[in-house]
């Protein structure tokens, strides 16, 4: 059984009132170039029925560093809170040293890079920082262990926000990092995932590599100046998906506006392999974060439902 370590930061009441009132139950993950994944699930007391995969976690995933920047913002009161998760693999033991440190980048550096064409992105430069009164000592975790970090609490209402931070080096289905915390359910087609594992991108025969990997019911890849392609192995009637692609074992193949695209994954796109039709939606309004250089003009991710990709537009 995976271990869970509880870290209570002793956060003060004055910091938490606004955040506790606006927080949602959220989850996200970042995979480093070395294959290590940091998954974070935010839980609230009392439980929240909301679920969002918003851009509240950020890292330079194309780099070789091992830092995740966790950011929570309150746009109404123009304040933000965050911390860094630093993961160092202990080569001799196979374990991981995990440190919680002060946030090293501001929301202006992280989130303003996700501007949309609507121009309504908040001006995070004017936000005021709030931080933990103290930071816990580094801990050593086994593969699959997790930390429960109590970060925000309203002492009058007993409302509380905690982050569950899990370190994983083995491939796990997107959205199932915290399956031990869920109730057993019946298997459905929605439990089948698309997977991109360190894909090679080919556009009209010109190839380049993307580090890391992702997996989910829907997977997306964005390209500088081209918007974002969203892939689904099922029709999505409420969205403009077209059956224009093919999954061939470890490849996604399709044409768009006279150009030929091919994404080649290190592992099968679907675990069972084979040749399958693929539904594709082109999201022209998506803009690649500015932190990506011309040498690495891609970002990618996944979600359990298409609507999660548009929650924070």
Buried (B, 14 or more C-beta within 10 A) or exposed (E): EEEEBEBEBEBEEEBBBBBBEEBBBBBBBBBBBEBBBBBBBBBBBEEBEEEBBBBBBBBBBBEEEBBBBBBBBBEEBBBBBBBBBBBBBEEEEEBBBBBBBEBEBBBBBBBBBBEEEEEEEBEBEEBEEBBBEEBBEEBEBEBBBBBBBBBBBBEEEEBBBBBBBBBBBEEBBBBBBBEEEEEEEEEEEEEBBBBBBBBBBBBEEEEEEBBBBBBBBBBBBBBBEBBBBBBBBBEBEEBEBEEBBBBBBBBBBBEBEEEEBBBBBEBBBBEEEEEBEBBBBBBEEBBBBEBBEEEBBBBBBBBBBBBBBEBEE
